[in-house]
Amino acid sequence: MFCLGKKIKMSQIWKEQEIIPVTVIKVAPNKISSLKNKEKDGYEAVQLSLNKIRREFRTANLNDFKVGDAIDISIFNEGDFIKVSGLSKGRGFQGVVKRHGFRGGPKTHGQKDRLRAPGSIGTAGVQRVVPGRKMAGRMGSDRITVKNLEVVKIDKDSNLVMVKGAIPGRSGGLIEIRKMKK
């Protein structure tokens, strides 16, 4: 099973004399807006909508779903393991020291403003910059998937799922949740 949710915050809960770090996810009811079948579309998938956001989830069995039905928090139980996907936090344009962990140049021997510079970027023979070279650029906003996260607590009144550990993204960001097979 699968659904869409929104990351609310990081928190912690007490369970049997132990503090467990959790991420709180709000799972409002998702409506099934359309079904994709093999004959017409070439693949089988279920399209869910949460407010105005729509995402497709591939599935092998379309017989369990009908257009207009809702998928809500009742698909989860405490102790289930899930897989969560989302966009990591964007960090903007970053240099090579932060983006790739370069050490930087020496502070002496005539190096005035070159402490955080990448150094030489080309080769002597080819005389061009080779594709794939680690350089400064945009960082973050990548799709990240975290597997084997345990559902620790469920609050059905508030539609909240508490998952052990951290999940990608900012607070309020869209999260795709898939229940893992046992």
Residue frames as qw, qx, qy, qz and C-alpha x, y, z in Angstrom:
[[0.000, 0.888, 0.459, 0.000, 0.00, 0.00, 0.00],
 [0.423, 0.111, 0.044, 0.898, 1.02, 3.60, -0.49],
 [0.056, -0.896, -0.440, 0.031, -0.10, 7.15, 0.22],
 [0.329, 0.567, -0.077, 0.751, 0.98, 10.79, 0.27],
 [0.511, -0.722, -0.386, 0.262, 1.67, 12.79, 3.42],
 [0.173, 0.859, -0.147, 0.459, 3.30, 15.93, 4.74],
 [0.616, -0.035, -0.509, 0.600, 6.28, 16.06, 7.08],
 [0.329, -0.888, -0.256, -0.196, 5.26, 18.02, 10.17],
 [0.154, -0.850, 0.426, -0.267, 8.27, 18.02, 12.51],
 [0.594, 0.174, -0.728, 0.294, 10.92, 16.00, 14.32],
 [0.569, -0.609, 0.180, -0.523, 10.15, 15.04, 17.91],
 [0.260, 0.238, -0.906, 0.236, 10.72, 12.32, 20.47],
 [0.752, -0.382, -0.155, -0.514, 8.47, 9.97, 22.43],
 [0.292, -0.417, 0.795, -0.329, 8.87, 7.77, 25.49],
 [0.876, 0.032, -0.313, -0.365, 8.26, 4.08, 25.01],
 [0.943, -0.235, -0.206, 0.110, 9.12, 1.53, 27.71],
 [0.564, -0.736, 0.134, 0.349, 11.72, 3.68, 29.53],
 [0.577, -0.023, 0.434, 0.691, 13.41, 4.62, 26.25],
 [0.224, 0.730, 0.019, -0.645, 13.43, 7.85, 24.26],
 [0.609, 0.284, 0.631, 0.387, 12.79, 7.27, 20.56],
 [0.030, 0.428, -0.202, -0.880, 13.50, 10.02, 18.00],
 [0.438, 0.497, 0.748, 0.052, 10.54, 10.26, 15.61],
 [0.031, 0.034, -0.346, -0.937, 9.38, 12.19, 12.58],
 [0.368, 0.463, 0.626, -0.509, 5.73, 13.20, 12.65],
 [0.006, 0.032, 0.672, 0.740, 3.91, 12.81, 9.30],
 [0.491, 0.329, 0.379, -0.712, 0.36, 14.01, 8.62],
 [0.071, 0.068, 0.893, 0.438, -1.48, 11.55, 6.38],
 [0.491, 0.292, 0.206, -0.794, -4.73, 13.17, 5.26],
 [0.729, 0.298, 0.611, -0.080, -7.09, 10.97, 3.23],
 [0.050, -0.361, 0.613, 0.701, -5.78, 10.54, -0.34],
 [0.726, 0.431, 0.284, -0.454, -8.37, 10.22, -3.12],
 [0.535, 0.016, 0.717, 0.446, -7.83, 7.86, -6.02],
 [0.293, 0.620, -0.038, -0.727, -8.20, 10.20, -9.00],
 [0.733, 0.477, -0.297, -0.383, -7.49, 7.74, -11.83],
 [0.806, -0.217, 0.543, 0.093, -6.30, 4.25, -12.70],
 [0.322, 0.645, -0.566, -0.399, -3.79, 3.46, -15.43],
 [0.895, -0.001, 0.431, -0.115, -4.15, 0.06, -17.10],
 [0.502, -0.286, 0.658, 0.483, -1.90, -1.97, -19.38],
 [0.494, 0.520, 0.645, 0.263, -4.22, -1.98, -22.40],
 [0.180, 0.946, 0.251, 0.100, -4.68, 1.79, -22.63],
 [0.139, -0.958, 0.250, 0.002, -1.55, 3.27, -21.00],
 [0.674, 0.494, -0.519, 0.182, 1.02, 0.46, -21.24],
 [0.292, 0.175, -0.748, 0.570, 1.48, 0.12, -17.47],
 [0.501, -0.626, -0.581, -0.140, -0.57, -0.32, -14.32],
 [0.267, 0.091, -0.403, 0.871, -0.65, 2.47, -11.75],
 [0.224, -0.771, -0.589, 0.088, -2.89, 4.27, -9.28],
 [0.214, 0.458, -0.036, 0.862, -2.97, 8.07, -9.29],
 [0.373, -0.618, -0.581, 0.376, -3.53, 9.61, -5.84],
 [0.109, 0.657, 0.076, 0.742, -4.41, 13.22, -5.15],
 [0.440, -0.521, -0.483, 0.548, -3.81, 15.16, -1.96],
 [0.065, 0.741, 0.120, -0.658, -5.41, 18.59, -2.30],
 [0.575, 0.755, -0.104, -0.297, -4.12, 19.71, -5.74],
 [0.060, -0.608, 0.777, 0.153, -1.03, 17.48, -5.74],
 [0.948, 0.169, 0.027, -0.269, -1.13, 14.25, -7.78],
 [0.093, -0.571, 0.809, 0.103, 1.31, 11.35, -7.81],
 [0.869, 0.160, -0.343, -0.321, 1.27, 7.94, -9.49],
 [0.455, -0.452, 0.753, -0.145, 2.18, 4.69, -7.76],
 [0.539, 0.253, -0.722, -0.353, 2.80, 1.58, -9.84],
 [0.622, -0.183, 0.625, -0.435, 1.00, -1.54, -8.71],
 [0.038, 0.130, -0.941, -0.311, 0.54, -5.10, -9.91],
 [0.035, -0.444, -0.895, 0.023, -3.08, -5.47, -8.82],
 [0.134, -0.161, -0.107, -0.972, -5.59, -2.80, -9.88],
 [0.455, -0.425, -0.718, -0.310, -8.58, -4.84, -8.69],
 [0.420, -0.433, -0.595, 0.530, -8.15, -3.52, -5.12],
 [0.107, -0.330, -0.089, 0.934, -8.73, 0.11, -6.18],
 [0.227, 0.707, 0.634, 0.216, -11.68, 2.14, -7.50],
 [0.191, 0.368, 0.080, 0.906, -11.72, 5.75, -8.69],
 [0.395, -0.635, -0.141, -0.649, -13.11, 8.02, -5.96],
 [0.815, -0.439, -0.351, 0.143, -12.10, 5.80, -3.02],
 [0.117, -0.891, 0.325, -0.296, -9.94, 7.22, -0.26],
 [0.792, 0.031, -0.475, 0.382, -6.74, 5.81, 1.20],
 [0.315, -0.853, 0.122, -0.398, -6.23, 6.97, 4.76],
 [0.105, -0.643, 0.678, -0.341, -4.16, 6.28, 7.88],
 [0.860, -0.181, 0.328, -0.345, -5.88, 2.93, 8.51],
 [0.860, 0.412, -0.301, 0.025, -3.44, 1.15, 6.13],
 [0.311, 0.537, -0.632, 0.465, -0.69, 1.50, 8.77],
 [0.811, -0.527, -0.249, -0.052, -0.20, -0.43, 12.02],
 [0.309, -0.831, 0.454, -0.082, 2.32, 0.07, 14.78],
 [0.687, -0.323, 0.630, 0.165, 5.41, -2.00, 14.05],
 [0.760, 0.586, 0.261, 0.101, 5.05, -1.83, 10.24],
 [0.473, -0.379, 0.335, 0.722, 8.08, -0.96, 8.16],
 [0.455, 0.835, 0.280, -0.132, 7.77, 1.69, 5.46],
 [0.568, 0.076, 0.284, 0.769, 9.79, 3.30, 2.69],
 [0.038, 0.887, 0.276, -0.370, 9.67, 7.11, 2.50],
 [0.539, 0.266, 0.314, 0.735, 10.64, 9.33, -0.47],
 [0.017, -0.942, -0.267, 0.201, 10.90, 13.11, -0.58],
 [0.492, 0.726, -0.086, 0.473, 12.99, 16.05, -1.75],
 [0.632, -0.295, -0.305, 0.648, 16.01, 16.97, 0.37],
 [0.108, -0.896, -0.171, 0.395, 16.41, 20.53, 1.59],
 [0.588, 0.697, 0.065, 0.406, 17.81, 22.89, -1.05],
 [0.598, -0.575, -0.041, 0.557, 21.10, 24.57, -0.14],
 [0.249, 0.938, -0.040, -0.240, 21.55, 26.87, -3.14],
 [0.674, 0.639, -0.288, 0.234, 24.82, 27.48, -4.98],
 [0.701, -0.667, 0.229, 0.103, 27.77, 26.11, -2.98],
 [0.210, 0.774, -0.591, -0.088, 31.52, 25.96, -3.50],
 [0.743, 0.238, -0.625, -0.023, 33.66, 22.85, -3.80],
 [0.077, 0.297, -0.766, 0.565, 34.69, 22.79, -0.12],
 [0.528, 0.004, 0.506, -0.682, 31.10, 22.44, 1.10],
 [0.799, 0.290, -0.132, -0.510, 29.65, 20.57, -1.90],
 [0.871, 0.281, -0.404, 0.001, 32.36, 17.93, -2.40],
 [0.802, -0.580, 0.052, 0.131, 34.49, 18.13, 0.76],
 [0.650, 0.549, -0.197, 0.487, 37.62, 19.56, -0.89],
 [0.653, -0.423, -0.296, 0.554, 40.37, 20.51, 1.55],
 [0.063, 0.996, 0.039, -0.043, 41.21, 23.89, 0.01],
 [0.649, 0.569, -0.249, 0.439, 44.62, 25.37, -0.79],
 [0.615, -0.211, -0.385, 0.655, 47.46, 26.39, 1.49],
 [0.153, -0.943, -0.264, 0.132, 47.31, 29.65, 3.43],
 [0.342, -0.740, 0.320, 0.483, 50.90, 30.51, 2.58],
 [0.513, -0.070, 0.632, 0.577, 53.33, 30.45, -0.37],
 [0.028, 0.117, -0.374, -0.920, 51.75, 33.32, -2.25],
 [0.156, -0.468, -0.822, -0.284, 48.15, 32.10, -1.93],
 [0.082, -0.065, 0.249, -0.963, 46.24, 35.26, -1.08],
 [0.593, 0.077, 0.158, -0.786, 42.58, 34.70, -2.04],
 [0.608, 0.223, -0.672, -0.361, 42.70, 31.05, -3.09],
 [0.272, -0.264, 0.816, -0.436, 41.99, 29.22, 0.17],
 [0.615, 0.227, 0.650, -0.384, 38.61, 27.73, -0.88],
 [0.501, 0.561, -0.374, -0.542, 39.28, 27.53, -4.65],
 [0.974, 0.093, 0.144, -0.151, 39.06, 24.19, -6.51],
 [0.496, -0.470, 0.596, 0.421, 42.60, 24.37, -7.93],
 [0.115, 0.321, -0.687, -0.641, 43.44, 23.14, -11.42],
 [0.702, 0.255, 0.444, -0.496, 40.39, 21.82, -13.30],
 [0.754, 0.571, -0.201, -0.256, 41.85, 20.76, -16.66],
 [0.875, -0.191, 0.335, 0.293, 44.46, 18.30, -17.91],
 [0.185, -0.626, 0.441, 0.617, 47.61, 19.05, -19.89],
 [0.270, -0.026, 0.829, 0.489, 46.96, 16.72, -22.82],
 [0.180, 0.598, 0.770, 0.134, 43.24, 17.16, -23.49],
 [0.131, -0.017, -0.010, 0.991, 43.12, 20.92, -22.76],
 [0.444, -0.403, -0.340, -0.724, 39.47, 21.01, -21.80],
 [0.422, -0.254, 0.611, -0.619, 37.38, 20.36, -18.72],
 [0.210, -0.034, -0.962, -0.170, 36.34, 16.71, -18.62],
 [0.587, -0.396, -0.280, -0.649, 32.58, 16.11, -18.09],
 [0.811, -0.400, -0.427, 0.004, 31.71, 15.03, -14.55],
 [0.422, 0.282, -0.426, 0.749, 34.43, 17.16, -12.91],
 [0.393, -0.668, -0.559, 0.293, 33.57, 18.07, -9.33],
 [0.206, 0.305, 0.026, 0.929, 32.97, 21.81, -9.32],
 [0.147, 0.211, 0.463, -0.848, 30.88, 24.42, -7.54],
 [0.279, -0.218, -0.650, -0.672, 27.14, 24.37, -8.23],
 [0.623, -0.365, -0.025, -0.691, 23.63, 23.87, -6.90],
 [0.184, 0.137, -0.923, 0.310, 23.32, 21.55, -3.94],
 [0.305, 0.194, 0.714, -0.600, 20.32, 19.78, -2.44],
 [0.631, 0.352, 0.048, -0.689, 16.75, 19.41, -3.78],
 [0.289, 0.254, -0.886, -0.257, 17.48, 15.76, -4.70],
 [0.836, -0.216, -0.202, -0.462, 14.96, 12.92, -4.43],
 [0.018, 0.398, -0.850, 0.344, 15.96, 10.81, -1.42],
 [0.816, -0.230, -0.375, -0.373, 14.44, 7.45, -0.39],
 [0.155, -0.439, 0.765, -0.446, 14.88, 6.01, 3.09],
 [0.712, -0.087, -0.628, -0.303, 13.93, 2.36, 3.61],
 [0.627, -0.213, -0.705, 0.254, 13.07, 0.24, 6.67],
 [0.117, -0.313, 0.328, -0.883, 11.61, 2.98, 8.84],
 [0.223, -0.317, -0.903, 0.183, 9.48, 1.63, 11.68],
 [0.350, -0.588, -0.258, -0.682, 6.02, 3.03, 12.47],
 [0.222, 0.073, -0.736, 0.635, 6.22, 3.66, 16.21],
 [0.131, 0.426, 0.644, -0.622, 2.89, 5.33, 16.98],
 [0.002, -0.388, -0.626, -0.677, -0.33, 6.22, 15.17],
 [0.138, 0.344, 0.466, -0.803, -2.78, 8.97, 16.18],
 [0.176, 0.416, 0.804, 0.387, -5.95, 8.22, 14.18],
 [0.000, -0.831, -0.467, 0.301, -7.84, 11.25, 15.54],
 [0.035, -0.839, 0.168, 0.516, -5.27, 13.73, 14.16],
 [0.839, 0.543, 0.024, 0.039, -4.17, 11.59, 11.16],
 [0.007, -0.841, 0.539, -0.047, -0.56, 11.52, 12.41],
 [0.973, 0.049, -0.170, 0.149, 1.99, 8.74, 11.89],
 [0.287, -0.853, 0.435, 0.008, 5.18, 8.76, 13.99],
 [0.903, 0.354, -0.205, 0.135, 8.13, 7.10, 12.30],
 [0.722, -0.581, 0.159, 0.340, 11.37, 6.15, 14.06],
 [0.605, -0.094, 0.338, 0.715, 14.25, 8.21, 12.66],
 [0.079, 0.598, -0.091, -0.792, 14.66, 11.04, 10.18],
 [0.606, 0.522, 0.571, 0.188, 13.08, 11.40, 6.76],
 [0.400, 0.082, 0.268, 0.873, 14.17, 13.72, 3.92],
 [0.022, 0.666, 0.469, 0.580, 12.82, 17.20, 3.32],
 [0.019, -0.244, 0.289, -0.926, 11.74, 20.33, 5.06],
 [0.167, 0.352, 0.753, -0.529, 8.82, 20.68, 7.44],
 [0.482, 0.576, 0.209, -0.626, 5.63, 20.87, 5.40],
 [0.193, 0.447, -0.704, -0.518, 7.20, 19.05, 2.46],
 [0.871, 0.137, -0.122, -0.456, 5.41, 16.36, 0.44],
 [0.265, -0.402, 0.875, -0.053, 6.32, 12.78, 1.32],
 [0.767, 0.124, -0.468, -0.421, 5.55, 9.54, -0.55],
 [0.462, -0.373, 0.728, -0.343, 5.02, 6.59, 1.79],
 [0.732, 0.161, -0.578, -0.321, 5.09, 2.94, 0.73],
 [0.785, -0.411, 0.378, -0.268, 4.40, 0.03, 3.05],
 [0.193, 0.528, -0.816, -0.133, 7.19, -2.54, 2.77],
 [0.876, -0.048, -0.391, -0.279, 6.51, -6.25, 2.32],
 [0.646, -0.598, 0.438, -0.182, 7.37, -8.54, 5.20]]
